[in-house]
C-alpha cells in the first residue's frame, strides 16, 4: 500500500480548528472509500 504525506502550515490559531476538522473529515472519507474499494477489488 502506498503512503502519502502532506504538510500544512497554519499561521492563524483561529484557522487551526477548522483545518483540523476538515483534515479529519478527509481522512475518514478516504478510509471509508478504501474499505469499499478493497471489499470489491481484491488482488
DSSP file (Angstrom, degrees, kcal/mol; ACC not computed):
  #  RESIDUE AA STRUCTURE BP1 BP2  ACC     N-H-->O    O-->H-N    N-H-->O    O-->H-N    TCO  KAPPA ALPHA  PHI   PSI    X-CA   Y-CA   Z-CA
    1    1 A X              0   0    0      0, 0.0     2,-0.1     0, 0.0     0, 0.0   0.000 360.0 360.0 360.0 137.9    0.0    0.0    0.0
    2    2 A X        -     0   0    0      1,-0.0     2,-0.5     2,-0.0     0, 0.0  -0.362 360.0-142.5 -72.2 152.5    1.3    3.5   -0.9
    3    3 A X        -     0   0    0     -2,-0.1     2,-0.4     2,-0.0    -1,-0.0  -0.979  17.2-172.9-118.9 129.6    2.0    6.0    1.8
    4    4 A X        -     0   0    0     -2,-0.5     2,-0.3     2,-0.0    -2,-0.0  -0.956   0.3-171.6-122.8 140.6    1.1    9.6    1.2
    5    5 A X        -     0   0    0     -2,-0.4     2,-0.3     2,-0.0    -2,-0.0  -0.946   2.7-171.0-129.9 151.7    2.0   12.6    3.4
    6    6 A X        -     0   0    0     -2,-0.3     2,-0.4     2,-0.0    -2,-0.0  -0.991   9.3-152.3-139.9 148.0    1.0   16.2    3.4
    7    7 A X        -     0   0    0     -2,-0.3     2,-0.4     2,-0.0    -2,-0.0  -0.982  10.9-173.9-122.4 132.5    2.2   19.2    5.3
    8    8 A X        -     0   0    0     -2,-0.4     2,-0.6     2,-0.0    -2,-0.0  -0.992  11.6-152.6-127.3 127.5    0.1   22.3    6.0
    9    9 A X        -     0   0    0     -2,-0.4     2,-0.5     2,-0.0    -2,-0.0  -0.882  11.7-171.6-100.4 125.6    1.4   25.4    7.7
   10   10 A X        +     0   0    0     -2,-0.6     6,-0.0     1,-0.1    -2,-0.0  -0.967  11.5 179.9-119.4 118.6   -1.3   27.4    9.6
   11   11 A X        +     0   0    0     -2,-0.5     2,-0.5     1,-0.1    -1,-0.1   0.714  65.5  69.3 -89.7 -22.1   -0.3   30.8   10.8
   12   12 A X    >>  -     0   0    0      1,-0.1     4,-0.9     2,-0.0     3,-0.6  -0.859  63.8-154.6-104.2 126.5   -3.6   31.7   12.5
   13   13 A X  H 3> S+     0   0    0     -2,-0.5     4,-0.8     1,-0.2     3,-0.3   0.818  98.4  62.6 -63.0 -29.4   -4.8   29.9   15.6
   14   14 A X  H 3> S+     0   0    0      1,-0.2     4,-0.5     2,-0.2    -1,-0.2   0.847 105.8  44.8 -64.1 -33.5   -8.3   30.9   14.5
   15   15 A X  H <> S+     0   0    0     -3,-0.6     4,-2.0     1,-0.2    -1,-0.2   0.656  95.1  80.3 -83.2 -16.8   -7.9   28.8   11.3
   16   16 A X  H  X S+     0   0    0     -4,-0.9     4,-2.4    -3,-0.3     5,-0.2   0.908  90.4  48.1 -62.2 -46.0   -6.3   25.8   13.1
   17   17 A X  H  X S+     0   0    0     -4,-0.8     4,-2.5     2,-0.2    -1,-0.2   0.940 112.5  46.6 -65.6 -48.1   -9.5   24.2   14.4
   18   18 A X  H  X S+     0   0    0     -4,-0.5     4,-2.4     1,-0.2    -1,-0.2   0.894 113.9  49.6 -61.0 -37.0  -11.5   24.3   11.1
   19   19 A X  H  X S+     0   0    0     -4,-2.0     4,-2.6     2,-0.2    -1,-0.2   0.907 109.8  51.0 -67.3 -40.2   -8.5   23.0    9.2
   20   20 A X  H  X S+     0   0    0     -4,-2.4     4,-2.3    -5,-0.2    -2,-0.2   0.927 110.9  48.5 -61.6 -44.4   -8.1   20.1   11.7
   21   21 A X  H  X S+     0   0    0     -4,-2.5     4,-2.3     2,-0.2    -2,-0.2   0.915 111.8  49.9 -61.2 -43.3  -11.8   19.3   11.3
   22   22 A X  H  X S+     0   0    0     -4,-2.4     4,-2.5     1,-0.2    -2,-0.2   0.917 110.9  48.6 -61.8 -44.6  -11.5   19.3    7.6
   23   23 A X  H  X S+     0   0    0     -4,-2.6     4,-2.5     1,-0.2    -1,-0.2   0.886 110.9  50.8 -65.3 -38.3   -8.5   17.1    7.6
   24   24 A X  H  X S+     0   0    0     -4,-2.3     4,-2.4     2,-0.2    -1,-0.2   0.903 111.1  48.3 -65.3 -40.3  -10.2   14.6   10.0
   25   25 A X  H  X S+     0   0    0     -4,-2.3     4,-2.3     2,-0.2    -2,-0.2   0.903 111.9  49.7 -65.8 -40.5  -13.2   14.5    7.7
   26   26 A X  H  X S+     0   0    0     -4,-2.5     4,-2.6     2,-0.2     5,-0.2   0.922 110.5  50.0 -63.2 -44.3  -11.0   14.0    4.7
   27   27 A X  H  X S+     0   0    0     -4,-2.5     4,-2.6     1,-0.2    -2,-0.2   0.927 111.3  48.7 -59.5 -46.1   -9.2   11.1    6.4
   28   28 A X  H  X S+     0   0    0     -4,-2.4     4,-2.4     1,-0.2    -1,-0.2   0.899 111.7  50.0 -61.8 -41.1  -12.5    9.5    7.4
   29   29 A X  H  X S+     0   0    0     -4,-2.3     4,-2.6     2,-0.2    -2,-0.2   0.933 112.2  46.0 -63.7 -47.1  -13.7    9.8    3.8
   30   30 A X  H  X S+     0   0    0     -4,-2.6     4,-2.4     1,-0.2    -2,-0.2   0.908 112.9  50.8 -63.6 -41.7  -10.6    8.3    2.3
   31   31 A X  H  X S+     0   0    0     -4,-2.6     4,-1.8    -5,-0.2    -2,-0.2   0.924 112.5  46.1 -61.5 -45.0  -10.6    5.5    4.9
   32   32 A X  H  X S+     0   0    0     -4,-2.4     4,-2.1     1,-0.2    -2,-0.2   0.907 113.1  49.3 -65.5 -42.6  -14.2    4.6    4.2
   33   33 A X  H  X S+     0   0    0     -4,-2.6     4,-2.8     1,-0.2    -1,-0.2   0.883 109.3  52.1 -65.1 -38.0  -13.7    4.7    0.4
   34   34 A X  H  X S+     0   0    0     -4,-2.4     4,-2.9     2,-0.2    -1,-0.2   0.868 107.9  52.1 -69.2 -34.1  -10.7    2.5    0.6
   35   35 A X  H  X S+     0   0    0     -4,-1.8     4,-1.8     2,-0.2    -2,-0.2   0.940 111.8  46.5 -61.8 -45.9  -12.7   -0.1    2.6
   36   36 A X  H  X S+     0   0    0     -4,-2.1     4,-1.1     2,-0.2    -2,-0.2   0.927 114.8  47.0 -61.6 -45.9  -15.3    0.0    0.0
   37   37 A X  H >X S+     0   0    0     -4,-2.8     4,-1.4     1,-0.2     3,-0.6   0.932 112.1  49.3 -62.2 -47.2  -12.7   -0.4   -2.8
   38   38 A X  H 3< S+     0   0    0     -4,-2.9    -1,-0.2     1,-0.2    -2,-0.2   0.803 104.3  60.5 -65.3 -29.1  -10.9   -3.2   -1.0
   39   39 A X  H 3< S+     0   0    0     -4,-1.8    -1,-0.2     1,-0.2     3,-0.2   0.862 118.2  27.9 -64.8 -35.8  -14.1   -5.1   -0.5
   40   40 A X  H << S+     0   0    0     -4,-1.1    -2,-0.2    -3,-0.6    -1,-0.2   0.471 118.8  54.9-107.9  -4.4  -14.8   -5.3   -4.2
   41   41 A X     <  +     0   0    0     -4,-1.4     2,-0.2    -5,-0.1    -1,-0.2  -0.551  65.0 170.1-131.1  68.8  -11.3   -5.2   -5.7
   42   42 A X              0   0    0     -3,-0.2    -3,-0.1    -2,-0.2    -4,-0.0  -0.551 360.0 360.0 -80.0 146.1   -9.2   -7.9   -4.2
   43   43 A X              0   0    0     -2,-0.2    -1,-0.1    -5,-0.1    -5,-0.0   0.419 360.0 360.0 -96.9 360.0   -5.8   -8.6   -5.8
